[in-house]
Amino acid sequence: MGNFRYIELSSEEDERLRAIEQSPHMNKKVRLRSQMVRLSHQRWEMSRIAAYVGCHVRTVGAALKAWTSRKFEGLADRPQKGNRRKLHAEALQFMQDKLAEDRCWNARQLTEAIALELGLQVDEESVRRNLRQLGYTWKRDRYIVAGQPDPQLRQQAEAALETLKRGRSRVGST
């Protein structure tokens, strides 16, 4: 009923796999794959191994196939395919130069500047992520009045505020 794929191991390979399986410093998946290979060596069926380690039979089959083709290298994860880093060193240096200027930049403005100056289409989130990796943090801009207000204008504003607090005058209403 179960799938059979038995692995033959030498005593040295079995000892090394056992050490990997019990090492707390190894990756959890690598330890699990070494356990699958050792259980297969002990003549366990693939379905029984899958039930024991809590994974699918195909996962066990893939681990055993990787062992037969690449031995210990087959235990490790292969490099994952995916998007490459969109911002290269030139763009990162460009961002740092822009941030060194005496003005505030946000991620959207930096994204637009990179597109205009370097011709790279990057996502705002990618810019934010790279800014965090470069050690930059940010907060919202606030508009504040520079310097002291004119005393006469301040007095007029306070008078207008007092008038508003008291409410409308009721003269002429009956």
Buried (B, 14 or more C-beta within 10 A) or exposed (E): EEBEBBBEBEEEBBEBBEEBBEEEEBEEEBBBBBBBBBBBBEEBBBBBBBBEBEBEBEBBBBBBEBBEEEEBEBBBEEEEEEEEEBBEEEBBEBBEEBBEEEEEBEBEBBBEBBEEEBEBEBEBEBBBBBBEEEEEEEEEEEEEEEEEEEEEEEEEEEEEEEEEEEEEEEEEEE
